[in-house]
Amino acid sequence: MSLQNFAISTLMRLAQRASAKLSAEHRFRRNRRFLATNRSKPGPAVQIKPDQLAGLPVEWVTPRKLTQPGTAPICLYLHGGAFVMGGLNSHRDLAAQLAQRAQIRLLMVDYLLAPEHPFPAALDDTLAVYRALLAQGIPAQRLLLGGDSAGGNLALGTAQAIQAQGLPLPAALVLFSPWLDLTGQSPSRQANAATDVMLSQQVLDEAAALYAPGMALGDARLSPLFGPLAGLPPCLLIASRAEILIDDARQLQQQMLAAGGQVELLEWANTPHAFPVMARYLPEGRAALDQTARFIRQWAVT
């Protein structure tokens, strides 16, 4: 464990304990406000360009040294935040780090958040943006779908919707600590309750209730782990052995392999949930993004 990881994990543990004492409403509002604040420092090596696609705010993140940006692979990236928080500001640093390491373009989507816009708003948004990219003439072989936590749920769910609608599938999937089973029944929810420095069963249950009020959480549209997995693109999974969502990644790997798919799971010890998002601070996060870049170069077409 790096010193940076130890320090950040300690601070996150303290914040987690303090947050547990708040009401659900206070916790939600505070966390949403924190993630909405712009603390990003993507640096001069990338160009950040706001845009609109399918009526949604998006942001292009492009390395300035990219030799052929017009034909470079594009990763449609969906931020985490339990479907109720997060956005361009919270994930801009990740986008900059991954774009430079993989020498690709990142397209971040500011999809609609619950509870103001519950399911299926976010999933509809991401599918609409993917359709808009295809409509521009961008071949699916140049496209990837990526996401962390709830964004990983949306990325897998979008791939399943693309397949169901007969659209061309992206070249690959990249999922960091994906939250794929909203029912909360996996063993790691309890087994790792003491080691996860960010998430808790309570927080996830609260978010799921805001995202899909009154719905059966085992519905495959909400929990894509239970959806069709055969025929999906190659998938890279990165997660921490210490997090309560590790079983979501492990079960997806097992089920994709059983369905004849290509999937790689990289497990890291003693790192926070979705730690690649913290690559600006964590050497473990930067190393994970280097592994992601190698995977992307293997599957993406230029």
N, C-alpha and C positions, 0 to 999 in steps of 0.2 A: 504494500500500500504506500503510495506516495505521501509526502507530507501535505501536499495540497488536498489530496483526497481525505486524509485524516482530519484536517482542519475544517473542510467544507462539510464533511459528514457529521462532525461534532456540532457545528452550527445548525445544521439541518435537524439534528436530533433535538436540540434545545428548542428550536422553532416549532417542531412537531408537538412537543410536550405542552408548550404554551398555547398552541392552537387548539389542542384537545380540550382546553378549559373554556373555550368560547362557545357561544350558541352556533348552531349550524348556519343561520343567516349571517351572523357576524363573521364567521370563518370564511364563508363563500365570498362576501363582499370584500374582505381584506385581501384574500388571495387573488381575486380578480383584479383588484386595483394594483397589487404588486406586479403581476405579470403584464399588465397593460402599460406600465411605465417603461419608457425607452431608456435602457441602460446599455444598449448595444454599442459595440465599437468594431465594426467590420473591417476597418482599416482601408488604406488607399489601394490595396492590391485588387479590390473588386469594385465593380460598378453596380450601384443599387438604382433600379429604375422602377418606379411605381407605374402601374398600368391597370386596365380594366379588362376582364374576360368574363363572358357570360353574365355581365352585369355585376360582377363582384370585384372588389379591390384585390389586386394581386401585386406581387413584387418580383421582378427579375433580378437575380444575383448572378453576375457574370464576371469571371476572372479577366482582368485587363490584358493579361498575356495570352488569353485564349486565341489560338492562331486562326481558327475558322469557326467563329461563333454561329454562323448561319447554318452549319451542319453538325454542330456539337450535340451530344446527347443532352436531353432535358429531363431533369427529375422533378416531377410534380410532387411537391412536398407538403404534407399535412401536419400541422403543429399539434402537439399534445396540449393537455389542459383539462382533461376529464369532461370534454364536450361543453364546458361551461366557462372556460377562461382561456387565456393565452391568445397569441396572435402574431402579427409580423414582428412587433418589437421584441417579444420573448424569444424568438427563434432566428433572428437575423444573424447573430454570431455563428450559430450552427450552420446556417446556409452558406455563409462566407467561408467557413473552414472547409466544408465538404466540397463546395464548388472549386476551391483552389486545389485541394488534394486530388480530386478526381478529374479536374480539368473538364468540367461540364457546366451547364447552366442550371440553376435552381429556380424553380417557379413556386413561390410560396403563395398560398391561398388564404385569404381572410374570410373563411366560411362563417356562416351564421351560427351563433352560440345559443344554447339553452341557458336558462329556462324561457327566455323571450321567444326563441325559435326552436322548439323541441324536435325530436326525430319526426320526419326524415329530412329536415331542412339541410343539415350539414352534409349528409350523404348525397342529396340531390344537387347541392352546390358543387361538390367535387366531381361528380359525374358530368355535370354541365360544363365545367372547365375542361375536362378531358375531351369531351365532344368538340369543344371550341378549338382545341389544339389540332384535332384531326381535321376539322373543317378548314383550317388554315393550310392544309396540305402537308402537315408534319407527319411523316410515317411513324406508325406505332413502334417500329423497331428502334427508333431513336428516343422513345419515351420510357421513363421508369416511374414507378409509384413508390413513394416513401412516406414514412411517418413514424412518430414516437407516441407511445402510450395510447390515448384515445385517437390520435392521428394514425397510429398503426391499425387500429380497428377500422377507421375510415378507408385507409389504403387497401386493406384486404377486402372490405365490403365493396369498394368501388371496383376492384378487379373482378369480383364475383358478379356484380351488376353488368359490367362490360361484357363478360362472357355470356350472361343470360340474354343480353340484348343483341348478341351476334356481332358486336363491334370487334375490331382488331385489338388484341391484347398488348399491353406494354411488354418491353423486353425483359423486365425483371422487377422484383419487389424488394424493398429494403425496409425492414421493420425493427425499430429500437424499442425494447421493452413493451411490446404491444399489449393492449388491454382487449382481449378477444372474447372473453367469457364474462358477461355482466352478471351472471347468476351468483357468482361468488362462492362456488362450491369446490373449487380446486384445493387440494391439500396445502399448497404453499401459502394460501391466505392465512392459515393458522400457524403453520410450521415456521414461517418467516416473520411473524408479527413482531417479534422482538428485535429483528435485525434490519428491517426496512426503516431507513431514517427519514423517508418522505411520506409514504402512503400508509393508510390503515384501512381496515375493512369498513369502518364507520364512514370515512371520507368517500370511499368508492361507492358505498351504498347510497349516500346522500346525492352524489353526482348522478348516479344511474336513475334515481327517482326524479331528478330535475330534467334529465335528458329524455326519458321515456315514461312519463307519468301514466300509470294505469296499464302499462303494457306487460306482456309476459317476457321477461328478460332472456329467456331461452330462445326466443325468436331468432332465426339465423340472420335476419337483417340487422339485429342489434348485437348479436354475439356471432360474428362470422366464423368462429371456430366450429360452429355447428352447421355451417353452410357447405356447398359443394366445393371440393378442393382439387378434384381431378382436372387436369388440363391447364392449370394455372402456370404462370411463368416461374422461372427459377427464383428462389427466395433466399435472402440473407436475413438471419435473425441475430440480434445482439441483445443480451440481457445480463442482469446481475444475479448471481446465485443467492444474494442476500435479500432480494426483493420479493414481495408477496405475489407478484405477477409472473414469476419465473415459470410456473407450470403452464401458463398460457402459451409461452414460446415453445416449451418442451412438447406440449400436446400437439401444437401445430406442426412441429417438425415430424413427429411420429405419424400423424394422420396424412400429411402430404407425401411422405415416403411410402406409406401404405397405399396411397392412391396413384403411385408411380411418378411422383413429381421429384424435382430437384430442389433440395433445401439444405442450407448450412446453418447450424446454430453455434454461435460463439458465446460461451458463458464466461463472465468475468467474476472474480471473487472480490467481495468487500467494496463494491462500488454502489453508488446510489441508483435508484430507478432512473432510467433514461439518461444515463451519464454521458453519452456522446453529445447531448445538448449542451453540456458544460465544458466542451472542449477548449474554450478560451481559457479556462482555469485549470482543468485537469489533464495531466499528461496521459492518464488512462483513456480519457475521451478522445484525445488526438490520435492515440494509437488505434483506437477502435475505428476512427474515421479513415485512417490509412488502410485498415483491413477492408473497410467499405469501398474505398477507392479501387482497390485491387479487384473486388467482386464486380464493380461497375465496369471496369475496363474489360473484364472477361465476357460480359453479356451485352453491353450496349453497343449499338451500331452507329458509326459516324457517317 
